[in-house]
């Protein structure tokens, strides 16, 4: 399964005056939703008896992601390392991940989270599937494998759709796929004894265009709620409620 | 932070997740009901938090003391009383078993204690005073192949929930006033006939610690339940108590941080005349800076002391100093946090005043800071500090 090393969204500090974001003191971990994905992958691997490989792509700072996925049940983990400060977008990420998956060899199923908790772009799984030439099943909340057939239940708003496809395949899962147990300290500290590998992205033999981002972030600003500080002080309770209803209607809330 | 390694960061990630998803949602209810948090205690065991420093051969992680301190600090930010239960279990009772238990006793008790399958308690204090061992009246007499205990203990944590009690009793004619020789430790399983368990006291703070009395009336236990040398358990108790006093450092730090975070958030969120309290009042800002300074000073003391401990030092004086300084800082910060909340700070539902109540007990529970100051003074005088 593929995971992403991110800054915890709840630790981001937004300067209300400039709306600039300070992530300097934010705790880093694998994306919150990835934890559910890792557990789903662990369950599937347990059923089919396969090896569970954790895979991440990012700068050198992402290495601790390996330990976390190993603690959560992966048998081994690989970090495809981008040069420090390299620009990365969905295009580059998908090429790096797909190339490394190809190098692993006998892979039957790739699990990604529907969206990472920082960008929530919903693109990594479909892009990787496209590059591998494998079927892609998105928005999955239930998952099972029988022989070489994947069974999945997709959530589409208020509708559940059940699909099947032949493996190998790429599946993107939603957090409802199942809970993510907290790893115990024994698993956590034992993770260092499991095999892990760092592969420089330059060693994957990718063409230059694969490592050239197609999108550029030109601005990143925090969202700051602006209070209107309207006080309804005049009149009795009935009149105040009426004034409130009227004000909400004017704002388009009602 | 200088003391955070990759492994310790990983441990913190797990503990924070445990605290955020399981501990914090129950913290206020536990304080309100005074109910021992047995489910959280068991979960702590499942996650390995009860056996951080227990050797791997006895089911623990074989981790270092600093990692243990980080675990305690993080939990104490949300529910200090859980660390009190953990301390009585792992440091006092478990520490004694680890230090002076036979291999059979270690194998029997340490692994299930580390996993939370059993709860341990340690009973030493009597009504005459915790450090007044010469007047202890709980006695154990050997009768054939059994020890028979009579007497009573007070203010013992984890009563009622403990599966095994480590109990200190007099086994000589008298306790030597200087060496304290004449005291022995025993392992007493819950449910042993003659063991009486009192009702948990309703205390100022540490709600949920299940602290109360034990009584022994013709309480018979097998001869092999003697823990450690006959008449000579006190040196080990001194060391295990040091471990507990040390732990008061990170626990106090967690209490102070918990109160400080609430006060800071309130000061930034509460608006008067269009400005937050933080922006409007210099006194608010200055109080927060003082609180922050005290917290950072305590942090430096805690983790430098734990680093010494990890280098093999016993830290007899520093360990006790952590309890003294920790109680002082946590009480100060929690008191100021209530002050910053103003009137609502006294309302239980704000969740801020319980930090002060827990900090206040920290200055007395286990050993008063005054008693510890005398021990520290003695160590200073002998150039052992």
Interface residues (C-beta under 8 A of the other chain):
Chain A: X27 X29 X64 X67 X68 X71 X182 X183 X184 X185 X186 X188 X189 X191 X192 X229
Chain B: X6 X7 X9 X10 X11 X13 X14 X16 X17 X18 X21 X46 X47 X48 X49 X52 X61 X63 X274
